[in-house]
């Protein structure tokens, strides 16, 4: 029997998005489809076969980060359009054959989708946060001098970074952060004191793009700066054990009179809240795209299991209650898939200012929806697998791990209930602004 081509689309129901099942799509061009094939081949060779083992061990070997960088395969985490001038200056000209100047958010969606075919987010989270969340504020708000000092090492992967916003007493309530940054007597440094918690990838990071309080209470007192981490005096870090994402390097950071040059400030002092909010949109989109494929892995695993597992003398799939449960989850999944791809299309056709204004609330809603759908599909998978889904090893190992990953999509990047409320508040604000502009309010 011929070996199965692991790069070919799976024929299992709900295992692939419609555009990979040969159905027409209004979004994808041939260049996207060709990239998808190359991306899947790369992931199948270097990432997917080992991800479950890495998650169980809690760490992805360092050479994997180096390998991804060698092939420019962490650049897709950056916002689109990519920082072409910087990338070309550093000799980073293409991503598996796609010129960096032609990259768009649909390529990003494909890359996230293929990486997330592991079904678990921990291994990917060990590689991506620096490029996805730490570098973008430097590109958007850093001075020329600051960019020149940090971007050559960060964009090439010679150094690693993370985003550090959340604190023990300030999660989704970003305006409540308490880490202070006070100027030294000579005015040359900020002196940082405080704590950062649940910082993905922090333990391996040389730098953090960090939110700190340089002024009084509330959002107007927040600034953002690049803070040295590994080996820096006054900085201590330790790993945290969390429910899912075992390989993601979740970290607790303590700052005790840590000195940071004033030149490491991003943009203007006191405008950090604005920078953080703009960065969140990109973060939430990537979380949603990854959660969509995780949900797909879980549900298709349930379908495959239900087709082969027998109970009461016949396959589980012959039971109407099993088909009903799968169908309900599948309807939510395919709705989410269409929702996410529409977002990518919109981002490709809106200016940055238009996207920031019109998609902030909807992006929060997309992220919340993705967490809910992942929960439904993962729960369905565990229930279909039954006792096997409740066991950390054996046939149900993957779906058990996916289920423990669910809260990693529903809490980080903005907790679900906060996202649902934020979405409506921002859309109402946008509506009232438009009505007032038309002179009807």
C-alpha positions in Angstrom: 0.0 0.0 0.0 1.3 3.4 -0.9 2.3 5.8 1.9 -0.3 8.4 2.8 0.6 11.9 1.6 0.5 13.9 4.9 0.4 17.2 3.0 -2.8 16.3 1.1 -6.1 17.7 2.5 -7.8 15.3 4.8 -11.1 13.7 3.6 -12.5 13.3 7.1 -15.7 15.5 7.5 -14.9 18.9 9.0 -11.2 18.3 9.0 -10.4 21.0 6.5 -11.8 24.5 5.6 -13.9 24.6 2.5 -11.2 26.1 0.3 -9.0 23.1 0.9 -11.9 20.7 0.0 -11.9 21.9 -3.5 -14.8 24.4 -3.1 -14.6 27.8 -4.7 -13.5 30.7 -2.4 -13.8 34.5 -3.0 -10.7 35.1 -1.0 -7.8 32.9 -2.1 -5.6 33.4 -5.1 -3.4 30.7 -6.6 -0.4 32.3 -4.9 -2.1 31.7 -1.5 -2.9 28.1 -2.4 0.6 27.3 -3.5 1.9 28.8 -0.3 -0.5 26.6 1.7 1.1 23.5 0.1 4.6 24.6 0.9 3.7 25.7 4.4 2.0 22.4 5.2 5.0 20.5 3.9 7.3 22.5 6.2 5.1 22.0 9.2 4.8 18.3 8.5 8.5 17.9 8.3 9.7 20.1 11.1 6.8 20.7 13.6 3.6 18.6 13.6 5.1 15.2 14.3 6.9 16.4 17.4 4.4 18.9 18.9 2.6 16.4 21.2 5.9 15.2 22.7 7.1 18.8 23.2 3.8 19.7 24.9 4.1 16.7 27.2 7.7 17.6 28.1 6.7 21.3 28.5 9.5 22.7 26.3 10.2 23.1 22.6 13.9 22.5 21.9 15.9 25.7 21.1 16.9 24.5 17.6 13.3 24.7 16.5 13.2 28.4 17.0 16.5 28.7 15.0 15.1 26.5 12.3 11.9 28.6 11.9 14.0 31.8 11.8 16.3 30.3 9.2 13.4 29.9 6.8 11.8 33.3 7.8 8.8 31.3 9.2 8.2 33.5 12.2 7.8 36.6 10.1 4.1 35.7 9.4 3.3 36.6 13.0 4.0 40.3 12.2 1.2 42.6 11.2 0.4 42.8 7.5 1.6 44.5 5.4 5.0 43.4 6.6 7.8 46.0 7.4 9.3 45.4 3.9 12.1 48.1 4.1 13.4 46.6 7.4 13.1 43.0 6.2 14.9 43.6 2.9 17.6 45.6 4.6 18.3 42.6 6.8 18.2 40.2 3.8 14.8 38.7 4.8 13.2 38.7 1.3 10.6 36.0 1.2 8.6 33.5 3.2 8.8 30.1 1.6 8.8 31.7 -1.8 6.3 34.5 -1.1 8.0 37.9 -1.5 7.6 39.9 1.8 6.3 42.8 -0.3 3.3 40.6 -1.5 2.4 39.1 1.9 -1.1 39.8 3.2 -3.4 38.7 5.9 -4.7 35.7 4.0 -1.2 34.4 3.9 -1.1 35.0 7.6 -4.4 33.1 8.1 -2.9 30.1 6.1 0.3 30.1 8.2 -1.6 30.2 11.5 -4.0 27.5 10.3 -1.2 25.2 9.3 0.8 25.7 12.5 -2.3 25.0 14.6 -2.9 21.7 12.9 -1.1 20.3 16.0 -4.4 21.0 17.8 -2.5 22.3 20.8 -1.3 25.9 21.2 1.7 25.4 23.6 4.4 24.5 21.0 3.4 27.4 18.8 3.2 29.8 21.7 6.9 29.0 22.5 7.9 30.4 19.1 5.5 33.2 18.2 4.8 35.9 20.9 7.8 38.0 20.2 7.1 38.5 16.5 3.3 38.6 17.0 3.0 40.9 20.0 6.4 42.2 21.2 7.9 43.5 17.9 4.9 45.3 16.4 4.8 48.1 18.9 8.5 48.7 18.2 7.7 49.0 14.5 4.7 51.2 15.1 5.9 53.5 17.8 9.6 53.2 18.3 12.0 56.0 17.3 14.5 55.5 14.5 17.2 55.1 17.1 15.3 52.5 19.1 14.4 50.5 16.0 18.0 50.6 14.9 19.1 49.2 18.3 16.6 46.4 18.6 15.1 45.4 15.3 18.2 43.8 13.6 18.5 41.3 16.3 14.8 40.7 16.9 13.6 40.4 13.3 16.4 37.9 12.5 15.7 35.9 15.7 19.2 36.5 17.2 17.4 37.8 20.2 13.9 36.9 21.6 11.3 39.1 23.1 7.8 39.0 24.5 4.9 41.3 25.4 4.5 42.0 29.2 1.3 43.7 30.2 -0.7 41.5 32.6 -0.1 41.7 36.3 -1.3 39.8 39.3 -4.0 42.5 39.9 -4.5 43.7 36.4 -5.4 41.4 33.5 -8.1 42.7 31.1 -8.2 45.9 33.2 -5.0 47.2 31.6 -5.6 50.7 33.1 -5.1 49.1 36.5 -1.4 48.1 36.1 0.8 48.9 39.1 4.3 48.3 37.9 6.1 51.7 38.3 8.8 53.3 36.2 10.3 56.4 37.8 13.1 58.5 36.4 16.5 58.3 38.1 18.0 61.3 39.8 20.2 61.9 36.8 17.3 61.5 34.3 19.1 58.8 32.3 17.1 55.8 33.4 13.7 54.6 34.5 13.7 52.6 37.7 11.2 49.8 37.4 9.4 48.1 40.3 6.6 45.6 40.2 5.4 42.3 38.8 4.3 40.8 35.5 2.4 37.6 35.5 1.2 35.0 32.8 3.8 36.3 30.3 3.9 33.8 27.5 7.4 33.0 26.3 8.9 35.3 28.9 11.4 32.8 30.3 13.3 32.6 27.0 13.1 36.3 26.2 16.0 38.8 26.1 13.6 41.7 26.1 10.0 42.5 26.9 7.8 45.2 25.3 6.4 46.2 28.7 3.5 48.4 29.9 4.5 50.4 33.0 3.1 53.3 35.0 5.2 56.5 34.5 2.4 58.8 35.7 -0.7 58.9 37.9 -3.6 56.5 38.2 -5.6 55.5 35.1 -4.8 55.1 31.5 -3.1 58.5 31.1 -0.3 57.3 33.4 0.7 54.3 31.3 3.7 54.1 29.0 5.4 51.3 27.1 9.1 50.6 26.9 11.6 47.9 25.9 12.9 46.2 29.1 15.9 43.9 29.2 15.1 40.6 30.9 17.5 37.6 30.8 20.4 38.3 33.1 19.5 42.0 33.7 20.1 43.3 37.2 16.8 43.7 39.1 14.9 41.2 36.9 14.0 37.7 38.1 11.9 35.2 36.2 10.3 31.9 36.9 8.0 29.6 35.0 4.4 29.2 35.9 2.4 26.0 35.6 -0.9 26.7 33.8 -3.9 24.6 32.7 -2.9 24.3 29.0 0.0 25.5 26.8 2.5 23.6 28.8 5.3 24.4 26.2 4.4 28.1 26.0 6.8 29.2 28.7 4.3 31.1 30.8 6.4 33.3 33.2 6.3 35.4 36.3 8.5 38.4 36.1 9.6 40.4 39.2 11.2 43.9 38.8 13.2 45.2 41.8 14.9 48.6 41.0 15.6 47.4 37.4 17.2 50.2 35.4 16.1 50.9 31.9 17.5 53.6 29.7 15.1 56.4 29.0 15.8 55.9 25.3 13.9 52.6 25.5 10.6 54.4 25.8 8.2 53.7 22.9 6.6 56.8 21.5 5.5 59.4 24.0 5.3 59.1 27.7 1.7 58.6 28.9 0.3 57.3 25.6 1.0 53.6 26.3 -2.7 52.8 26.6 -3.3 53.8 23.0 -0.4 51.7 21.8 -1.5 48.7 23.8 -5.1 48.8 22.5 -3.9 49.0 18.9 -1.7 46.0 19.4 -4.5 44.0 21.0 -6.4 43.9 17.7 -3.7 41.9 16.0 -3.2 39.6 19.0 -6.9 38.8 19.1 -7.1 38.0 15.4 -4.2 35.6 15.7 -5.7 33.9 18.7 -9.0 33.5 16.9 -7.4 32.0 13.8 -5.4 29.5 15.8 -8.5 28.6 17.9 -10.4 27.9 14.7 -8.0 25.2 13.6 -7.8 23.8 17.1 -11.5 23.4 17.1 -11.3 21.8 13.6 -8.7 19.3 14.8 -10.8 18.4 17.9 -14.1 17.9 15.9 -12.5 15.9 13.0 -10.9 13.7 15.6 -14.3 13.1 17.1 -15.7 12.2 13.7 -12.9 9.8 12.9 -13.3 8.1 16.3 -17.1 7.9 16.0 -16.7 6.2 12.6 -14.6 3.4 14.0 -15.6 3.0 17.6 -18.4 0.5 18.2 -20.9 0.6 21.1 -24.0 -1.5 21.5 -23.0 -3.5 18.5 -22.6 -0.7 15.9 -20.4 2.4 15.2 -21.0 5.5 17.4 -21.7 7.5 14.2 -24.9 5.4 13.7 -26.3 6.9 16.9 -28.5 10.0 16.2 -27.5 11.7 19.4 -23.8 11.5 18.4 -24.5 12.9 14.9 -26.6 15.7 16.5 -23.8 16.7 18.8 -21.3 16.7 16.0 -23.6 18.7 13.7 -24.2 21.4 16.3 -20.5 21.9 16.9 -19.8 21.8 13.1 -22.3 24.5 12.4 -20.5 26.8 14.9 -17.1 25.9 13.5 -17.9 26.6 9.9 -19.5 29.9 10.9 -16.4 30.9 12.8 -14.2 29.9 9.8 -16.1 32.2 7.5 -16.1 35.0 10.1 -12.3 34.9 10.4 -11.5 34.8 6.7 -13.9 37.8 6.2 -11.8 39.7 8.7 -8.6 38.9 6.9 -10.2 40.1 3.6 -11.3 43.3 5.3 -7.9 44.0 6.7 -6.4 43.6 3.3 -8.7 46.3 1.9 -8.8 48.8 4.7 -6.2 51.4 5.6 -4.7 51.1 9.1 -6.7 54.0 10.4 -10.0 52.6 9.0 -9.2 49.2 10.4 -8.4 50.6 13.9 -11.6 52.6 13.9 -14.1 50.0 12.4 -12.7 46.6 13.5 -11.7 47.1 17.1 -15.1 46.0 18.5 -15.7 43.3 15.9 -12.2 41.9 16.5 -13.0 41.5 20.2 -16.2 39.8 19.3 -14.4 37.4 16.9 -11.9 36.5 19.6 -14.7 35.8 22.1 -16.6 33.7 19.5 -13.5 31.7 18.7 -13.1 30.7 22.4 -16.7 29.7 22.6 -16.5 27.6 19.5 -13.3 25.9 20.6 -14.9 25.1 23.8 -17.9 23.5 22.1 -15.8 21.5 19.6 -13.3 20.3 22.3 -16.0 19.4 24.7 -17.8 17.5 21.9 -14.6 15.6 21.1 -14.0 14.6 24.8 -17.6 13.4 25.1 -17.5 11.4 21.9 -14.2 9.8 23.0 -15.8 9.1 26.4 -13.3 7.5 28.9 -10.5 7.8 26.3 -11.1 11.5 26.1 -10.8 11.7 29.9 -7.4 10.0 29.9 -4.1 11.9 29.4 -2.5 9.1 27.3 -3.7 6.7 24.6 -6.3 7.3 21.9 -7.8 10.4 23.6 -4.5 12.1 24.5 -4.8 14.9 21.9 -8.4 15.8 22.5 -7.8 15.8 26.3 -4.9 18.3 25.7 -7.0 20.4 23.4 -9.8 20.6 26.1 -7.2 21.8 28.6 -6.1 24.4 26.1 -9.6 26.0 25.8 -9.1 28.6 28.5 -5.9 29.7 26.8 -8.1 31.0 24.1 -10.9 32.4 26.3 -8.8 34.3 28.8 -5.4 35.6 27.3 -5.7 38.6 24.9 -8.7 39.9 26.8 -11.0 37.7 28.9 -14.2 36.5 27.1 -16.8 38.5 29.1 -14.7 41.6 28.8 -14.4 41.1 25.0 -18.2 40.6 24.6 -18.9 43.8 26.5 -16.1 45.7 24.7 -17.4 44.7 21.3 -20.9 46.2 21.9 -19.6 49.3 23.7 -17.2 50.1 20.8 -19.8 49.5 18.1 -22.3 51.7 20.0 -19.7 54.4 20.3 -19.0 54.2 16.6 -22.7 54.4 15.8 -23.2 57.5 18.1 -20.2 59.2 16.6 -21.6 58.7 13.1 -25.0 59.9 14.1 -23.5 63.0 15.7 -21.4 63.6 12.6 -24.6 63.6 10.5 -26.2 66.2 12.8 -29.0 63.9 14.0 -28.1 63.7 17.6 
